Amino acid sequence: MAIRRKNLNIDQDKLDRAKEILGVETETEAVELALDNVLFADEMRAGLDVLAAVGVDPVFATPGERARLGESS
């Protein structure tokens, strides 16, 4: 893992809310955990795609995911 210092323009209200939701104390922790959550969601979508490709009904998919997979709600 490569750690690099970044200078970002971020909505402070969103960052404060993310810290609260994620239960972390620092802004860095909030950004790191939010990024981890995005990457995990992508892995889950890829898994659903694999399941759908082999004919497994994605019963736990959200309506949006089902639509993306061509399933009806």
N, C-alpha and C positions, 0 to 999 in steps of 0.2 A: 504494500500500500504506500503510495507516494503522497505525503502531506505537503501542500503548498499554501502559502499565505495568499489570500484573495482580498481584493477591495471591491465590494459589491454595493450597489444601490438596492436596498430592500425596504419594503413597506414596514415600518416599525410596528404598526398595529398588528399586522399579520404575524410578524416574528414573535411579538409578545404573546399573541394568542396561541401560536404553535408551541411556545415554551410551556404554556399553561396546559394545553391538551396533552402534550407528550410527557409532562411531569419532569422537566429538566430545569436546571438552574441557569445554564449559560446559553448564549446565542449560538455558539459553535455546536454545542450538543444538540440543539434544536435543528439546526441545518443538517448535521450528520444523520440524525435519526429520521428526519423527513426524507433525505435522500435514500437511506436504507429502505424506508417504506415504499418509495417509488420503485426501487429496484426489485423488491420482493413482489410487488404487485405485477410487475412485468414478468417475473418468473411464474407467478400463478396463472397469468394469461397464457403464457406459452404452454404450461401444463394442461390447461383447458383445451387449447388447440390440439395437443397431442391426443387427449382423451376423445375429443370430437372426431379426430381423424380415424381413430380405430373403432368408432361407433358407440362409445360410451356416452350416455345421455348426461349432459352437464347440468344436472338438477340443482346444483348449488351455485350456478352462475347467476350473476345479476341480470336483470332484463336487458341492460345494455350489452353485456357480454353475449347473451343468447342471440341478440340481434346481430352482433358482429360475427357470430358463428353461423348465422343464417337460420337460427331456431326461432320459433314463435314463442311469445311470452306465456 
